[in-house]
Protein backbone atom coordinates (compact mmCIF):
# COMPACT_ATOMS: atom_id res chain seq x y z
CA UNK A 1 0.00 0.00 0.00
CA UNK A 2 1.39 3.42 -0.97
CA UNK A 3 2.55 5.70 1.81
CA UNK A 4 2.50 9.52 1.64
CA UNK A 5 4.42 12.21 3.48
CA UNK A 6 3.37 15.86 3.30
CA UNK A 7 5.84 18.39 4.60
CA UNK A 8 5.43 22.15 4.71
CA UNK A 9 8.36 24.52 4.27
CA UNK A 10 9.16 28.20 4.58
CA UNK A 11 12.14 29.99 3.03
CA UNK A 12 13.92 32.64 5.09
CA UNK A 13 12.71 36.20 4.74
CA UNK A 14 14.66 37.92 1.97
CA UNK A 15 15.66 34.62 0.32
CA UNK A 16 15.02 34.29 -3.41
CA UNK A 17 12.38 31.56 -3.65
CA UNK A 18 13.37 30.68 -7.23
CA UNK A 19 16.99 30.05 -6.24
CA UNK A 20 15.83 27.86 -3.35
CA UNK A 21 13.49 25.97 -5.67
CA UNK A 22 16.31 25.35 -8.14
CA UNK A 23 18.34 23.69 -5.38
CA UNK A 24 15.34 21.59 -4.41
CA UNK A 25 14.77 20.47 -8.00
CA UNK A 26 18.43 19.75 -8.71
CA UNK A 27 19.51 18.18 -5.40
CA UNK A 28 16.74 17.36 -2.95
CA UNK A 29 14.16 15.72 -5.22
CA UNK A 30 16.73 13.40 -6.86
CA UNK A 31 17.97 12.47 -3.37
CA UNK A 32 14.46 11.43 -2.33
CA UNK A 33 14.01 9.44 -5.54
CA UNK A 34 17.30 7.67 -4.85
CA UNK A 35 15.96 6.71 -1.43
CA UNK A 36 12.96 5.01 -3.03
CA UNK A 37 10.29 7.72 -3.39
CA UNK A 38 7.93 6.99 -6.29
CA UNK A 39 6.83 10.58 -6.88
CA UNK A 40 7.42 14.01 -5.38
CA UNK A 41 5.21 17.04 -5.95
CA UNK A 42 6.11 20.50 -4.64
CA UNK A 43 3.30 23.06 -4.40
CA UNK A 44 4.02 26.74 -3.84
CA UNK A 45 1.50 27.87 -1.25
CA UNK A 46 2.58 31.51 -0.81
CA UNK A 47 5.48 33.85 -1.59
CA UNK A 48 7.68 32.05 0.96
CA UNK A 49 6.01 28.69 1.60
CA UNK A 50 5.65 25.31 -0.10
CA UNK A 51 4.24 21.88 0.56
CA UNK A 52 6.05 18.75 -0.60
CA UNK A 53 3.98 15.64 -1.20
CA UNK A 54 6.11 12.52 -1.44
CA UNK A 55 4.71 9.14 -2.42
CA UNK A 56 6.51 5.99 -1.33
CA UNK A 57 5.74 2.44 -2.50
CA UNK A 58 5.03 1.47 1.12
CA UNK A 59 5.71 2.44 4.73
CA UNK A 60 8.68 0.08 4.98
CA UNK A 61 10.49 1.90 2.16
CA UNK A 62 9.85 5.27 3.84
CA UNK A 63 10.92 3.97 7.23
CA UNK A 64 14.15 2.53 5.79
CA UNK A 65 14.98 5.97 4.39
CA UNK A 66 14.27 7.88 7.62
CA UNK A 67 17.84 8.66 8.63
CA UNK A 68 18.86 9.76 5.13
CA UNK A 69 15.73 11.93 4.89
CA UNK A 70 16.77 13.70 8.08
CA UNK A 71 20.12 14.49 6.46
CA UNK A 72 18.36 15.91 3.38
CA UNK A 73 16.21 18.08 5.66
CA UNK A 74 19.27 19.40 7.50
CA UNK A 75 20.80 20.39 4.17
CA UNK A 76 17.61 22.22 3.23
CA UNK A 77 17.88 24.29 6.37
CA UNK A 78 21.60 24.91 6.07
CA UNK A 79 22.10 25.27 2.30
CA UNK A 80 18.72 26.34 0.93
CA UNK A 81 17.68 28.53 3.89
CA UNK A 82 14.35 26.72 4.23
CA UNK A 83 12.82 25.35 7.41
CA UNK A 84 10.27 22.60 7.78
CA UNK A 85 7.11 23.90 9.45
CA UNK A 86 5.06 20.71 9.55
CA UNK A 87 4.73 17.08 8.57
CA UNK A 88 1.91 14.61 8.08
CA UNK A 89 2.27 11.03 6.91
CA UNK A 90 0.21 7.93 6.42
CA UNK A 91 -0.96 5.10 4.22
CA UNK A 92 -3.12 5.83 1.19
CA UNK A 93 -6.60 4.52 1.98
CA UNK A 94 -8.55 5.76 -1.05
CA UNK A 95 -7.80 7.32 -4.42
CA UNK A 96 -9.25 7.64 -7.90
Secondary structure by P-SEA (a helix, b strand, c coil): cbbbbbbbbbccccccaaaaaaaaaacaaaaaaaacccbbbbbbcccccbbbbbbcccaaaaaaaaaaaaaaaaaaaccccccccbbbbbcccccc
